[in-house]
């Protein structure tokens, strides 16, 4: 399979990309070293069952996300040393101590090397369940611990820190301290945020429990997901969440478009009089009109705009347009400038929607995807019958969910960890999967580390492949 040359992507401010993962004596058997392919932005780990592919993804996610339950994997899984090295050269090294006499698991010792400074701290499951229970006795029942010293009010989705919660409810300071993260761990977990897309990705409820989706949701999406969970069982499927999330993104973009239109229209006369806008020649205006007409047509096809309004007018010749704009270049220059600003509101959404629709319709053989602002995803079979999104095959849902998360849910600069992307996919789809995902994650400016059993995926991009399986000497 042919792959394009890696695209140059801008660095994300404040992000220190992960460049190497090393684990020694995993399960007392394996030494693994995984250099991340930062040029192509995708790294694939491949190996037989039992070598620790999934565990390594969870260990990375645990350390970079520092979730309330995530770090527990580092206390349960036996290993001698686990190291993450970043693009800056900073490193974090975790060593396991002796097994605890009570509660199971092992104590952890963490060495954090940032610049010329080294810090050694004990690292336990954060936070201890007893600390959460103790704090909960001082607060309303509606509050739930989420992650990294953060609490959420289930009534309205409000998110606050442990410190703010302590002040609001006069929680004793010693209890608040027990549910804080070490500043050193905060610094490491803030370097490069990780997002885990696990094998249970078809159901939002299961994935929320694992911490793979919910910690990254916006306040809006958290409330939307909760309302969905209160409805019938079919609405618990991730594909339904994605569809509803997309309708909300449509509403937000259209609201911004409407507000900007109102603002520009209100100031039109004053801006014309001030002549404080770029002026174009008639020939430049003609070219811009054509570009804007094409852009509007694409937005209508995507469902973002309802009515096609050609700026040039139906049947107008180039000569007629040139004659018209020549008499009022100031007015038309400002009009074009305003139209460009208004349509720019849709740029990011348009690019990602075109990838989502294009890749989905290229892959799906018996149905086609379209988008509406009211219903989100709409699928029609080749016979013209509407197919509800939750009734797609499991393979179709897996493809859609991976694409949607990489396009719309991830944040720029994240490290996205994908476990077994090949689940439920036909061999032909497995062979094409990397091309589909690459289009999505490059548009979102993220790095991807995936673990797969699929020879088709492993062979489709050999330059990004890291084979696991060597035993400790």
Secondary structure, DSSP 8 states (H G I E B T S, - for coil): ------------TT---EEEEEEEEETTTEEEEEE--TTTSEEEEE--TTSSHHHHHHHHHHHHH-BTTTTHHHHHS--SEEEEEETTS-EEEEEEEEE-SSSSSEEEEEEEEETTEEEEEEE-SSS-HHHHHHHHTTS-TTEEEEETTEEEETTT--EEEHHHHHHHHT--HHHHHHTS--HHHHHHHTTS-EEEE-TTTTBHHHHHHHTSSGGG--HHHHHHHHHHHTS-GGGGBHHHHHHHHHHHHHHHHHHHHHHHHHHHHHTHHHHHHHT-S----HHHHHHHHHHHHHHHHHHHHTTS-SS---SS-TT--HHHHHHHHHT-HHHHHHHHHHHHHHHHTTHHHHHHHHHHHHHHHHH-SSEEEEEETTTEEEEEETTS-EE-GGGS-HHHHHHHHHHHIIIIIS-TT-EEEEE-TTTT--HHHHHHHHHHHHHHHHHHT-EEEEEE--HHHHHHTGGGEEE---B--
